[in-house]
């Protein structure tokens, strides 16, 4: 069993069934070109993030050396004629909310003008 251990929700013990589709893809590095990086305003926060091409592409917790999430992005479709993912199919713009603030605003837009997504 290739090192996959699952916990049986009913009994709390280990079981021998691997996760569906497991073990997943091999880990690889995300984009090195970043548009922003940040953390919460509170000094007690243990969450950090990086942003590239309109996408949160690394979220670190509880330490800054191990990303827990990679590529958190929107997917948009009309159900019939198109399917867009934010990184590849949208045009993104990043702007600082305030010179004194820690936030950014991301505007991701369909190149054909059908929709815009604003994320802060």
Phi, psi and omega in degrees: 000071174356039173076009180271122177239129179243152176260129178284117183299328183287313185259344183080359180264171179286149175230170186258012181267118176289158178297145178303134179078359184291164004273007179095187181278159176293141179294145176211163183289150174270183181300140178269341178279117184247144174266332181199159170215155182187183177208179178287160180296325183291135179290347178275352181294139175242025178246131177232157179215160169232155185226132177214133178053040177082004186240135168292110187252357169206134172233123184254135176192139358273355177236161186280000183258356182226102178293139180259335180228139177232131175061070173267109186215165177274146171240133184231136176212157171262002178088351183220312190254341179208156173220119183242137166253148190301320184289317189265331190246359181241156173264126184244146177227133180245132177225149178283136181289323182202147178295334179266351186260171181256001188263162175229157174243129178250128174246116177248132186224147172292131179302336179269002175081014183284334182201161173226146174238127179249124181234132176238000000 
